[in-house]
């Protein structure tokens, strides 16, 4: 209970820190970084797949947020605005290195990002998360962002659409397509997990 109440207290100070940051108070912006650095880093890691790239992307996200702070709309959750900057930056990075990083045909052991309890009950949590992270790499950069924002950050279709500058129908279509692709890839590459789930009476890892 204590960590949760502490986070709530910190979030209550967010509007004040934003106002101070708008006036050029760098210490106030540092407080915002402390508050959201884990969320931003986690998104970058799930998008880019390596700790080093995620760290660089998170730093770039906060740098861009600081320089464009005056464009922030107070009517919009600050966290969502930050995640939007992070997601777009990661999408750009993936596109730049797309020809080098992955070919859908040459990917080593793909994996998908964890979001459902069934994944954790079929094998080990850590093992499944590693497999899931690899499967994410088989998706296009935008589909990857949709999946991460929907399953890890619990954003609504509307919030994701606004974050990625797409229509709600496009988000639903991309999510449906990504779920099918990930489920098929999982079944193809890790059929043993389905057999193990059936043997133990668990649900299969369906996305």
C-alpha positions in Angstrom: 0.0 0.0 0.0 2.8 2.4 0.8 4.4 2.5 -2.7 1.0 3.0 -4.3 0.1 5.9 -2.0 3.5 7.4 -2.6 3.0 7.2 -6.4 -0.4 8.8 -6.0 1.0 11.6 -4.0 3.7 12.2 -6.6 1.1 12.3 -9.4 -0.8 14.9 -7.6 2.2 17.1 -7.9 2.4 16.5 -11.7 0.4 19.6 -12.7 2.6 21.8 -10.5 5.8 20.3 -12.0 4.5 20.8 -15.5 3.8 24.5 -14.9 7.2 25.0 -13.3 8.9 23.2 -16.2 7.0 25.5 -18.6 8.7 28.4 -16.9 12.1 26.8 -17.4 12.5 25.0 -14.1 14.7 22.0 -15.1 14.4 20.5 -11.6 10.7 20.3 -12.0 11.1 18.4 -15.3 13.6 16.1 -13.6 10.8 15.2 -11.1 8.6 14.3 -14.1 11.3 12.2 -15.5 11.6 10.3 -12.2 7.9 9.8 -12.2 7.6 8.3 -15.7 11.0 7.0 -16.6 10.1 3.4 -15.9 6.9 3.5 -18.1 8.8 5.2 -20.9 11.8 2.8 -20.7 9.5 -0.3 -20.6 7.7 0.9 -23.7 11.0 1.6 -25.5 12.4 -1.8 -24.5 9.3 -3.7 -25.8 9.5 -1.7 -29.0 13.2 -1.9 -29.7 14.2 -5.1 -27.9 17.5 -4.2 -26.3 18.4 -2.5 -23.0 20.9 -0.2 -24.7 18.5 1.0 -27.4 15.7 1.4 -24.8 17.9 3.6 -22.6 18.9 5.8 -25.6 15.3 6.0 -26.7 14.0 6.9 -23.3 16.6 9.7 -23.0 15.7 11.0 -26.4 12.0 10.8 -25.5 12.4 13.1 -22.4 14.7 15.4 -24.3 12.1 15.8 -27.0 9.4 16.2 -24.4 11.3 19.0 -22.7 11.8 20.9 -26.0 8.2 20.5 -27.0 6.7 21.0 -23.6 4.8 24.1 -24.7 2.9 22.0 -27.2 1.5 19.8 -24.5 -2.3 20.0 -24.1 -3.2 20.0 -20.4 -6.5 18.3 -21.3 -4.5 15.2 -22.3 -2.9 12.9 -19.7 0.8 13.8 -19.5 1.7 10.1 -19.4 -0.1 9.4 -22.7 1.6 12.4 -24.3 5.0 11.0 -23.2 4.2 7.5 -24.4 3.2 9.0 -27.8 6.6 10.7 -28.1 8.3 7.5 -27.2 6.2 5.3 -29.5 6.8 7.6 -32.5 10.5 7.8 -31.9 10.8 4.0 -31.6 8.7 3.5 -34.8 11.2 5.8 -36.6 14.2 3.9 -35.2 12.7 0.6 -36.3 12.1 1.9 -39.8 15.6 3.2 -40.0 17.2 -0.1 -39.1 14.5 -2.3 -40.6 16.6 -3.8 -43.3 19.3 -4.6 -40.9 17.4 -5.8 -37.8 14.8 -8.1 -39.1 13.4 -9.9 -42.1 10.3 -11.7 -41.4 11.8 -14.8 -43.0 15.2 -14.7 -41.3 14.2 -13.9 -37.7 15.8 -16.0 -35.0 13.2 -17.7 -32.8 10.5 -15.0 -32.7 8.6 -14.2 -29.5 5.6 -12.2 -28.4 5.1 -9.8 -25.6 3.6 -11.0 -22.4 0.1 -9.8 -21.5 -2.0 -12.7 -20.6 -1.9 -15.0 -17.6 -2.1 -18.1 -19.9 1.4 -17.4 -21.1 2.6 -17.4 -17.5 0.9 -20.7 -16.7 2.2 -22.8 -19.6 5.9 -22.5 -19.0 8.0 -20.1 -16.9 7.1 -16.4 -16.8 10.6 -15.3 -17.7 10.9 -17.9 -20.5 7.6 -16.8 -22.0 8.4 -13.1 -21.8 11.6 -13.8 -23.8 9.7 -15.7 -26.4 7.1 -13.0 -26.5 9.6 -10.2 -26.9 11.1 -12.0 -29.9 7.6 -12.5 -31.5 7.0 -8.8 -31.3 9.9 -8.3 -33.7 8.0 -10.0 -36.4 5.3 -7.3 -36.4 5.5 -4.0 -38.4 6.6 -1.1 -36.3 3.1 0.4 -36.0 1.5 -2.9 -35.2 4.1 -3.5 -32.6 3.3 -0.1 -31.0 -0.5 -0.9 -31.1 0.1 -4.2 -29.3 2.4 -2.8 -26.6 0.1 0.2 -25.9 -3.0 -2.0 -25.7 -1.7 -4.9 -23.7 1.0 -3.3 -21.5 -0.4 0.1 -20.9 -4.1 -0.6 -21.1 -4.8 2.3 -23.4 -8.2 2.3 -25.1 -8.7 2.2 -28.8 -9.4 5.9 -28.8 -6.2 6.7 -26.8 -4.0 4.6 -29.1 -5.6 6.1 -32.2 -4.8 9.6 -30.9 -1.3 8.6 -29.8 -0.4 7.1 -33.2 -2.5 9.5 -35.3 -4.7 6.7 -36.7 -8.4 6.1 -36.8 -10.1 3.9 -34.2 -11.1 1.4 -36.9 -7.5 1.2 -38.1 -6.4 0.5 -34.5 -8.9 -2.3 -34.2 -7.9 -3.8 -37.5 -4.2 -3.7 -36.7 -4.7 -5.2 -33.3 -6.9 -8.0 -34.7 -4.3 -8.7 -37.4 -1.4 -8.6 -35.0 -3.1 -11.0 -32.5 -3.7 -13.5 -35.3 -0.2 -13.2 -36.6 1.3 -13.6 -33.1 -0.9 -16.6 -32.2 0.0 -18.3 -35.5 3.7 -17.7 -34.9 3.5 -18.9 -31.4 1.7 -22.1 -32.5 4.2 -22.7 -35.3 7.3 -22.1 -33.3 6.3 -23.3 -29.8 3.7 -26.1 -30.4 4.9 -27.9 -27.2 3.4 -25.1 -25.0 -0.1 -25.9 -26.4 0.4 -29.6 -25.7 1.7 -28.9 -22.2 -1.3 -26.6 -21.6 -3.7 -29.3 -22.6 -1.9 -31.9 -20.5 -2.1 -29.7 -17.4 -5.6 -28.5 -18.1 -4.5 -24.9 -18.7 -5.6 -22.5 -21.4 -3.4 -22.2 -24.4 -1.5 -19.0 -25.0 -3.9 -17.3 -27.3 -3.4 -13.6 -28.1 
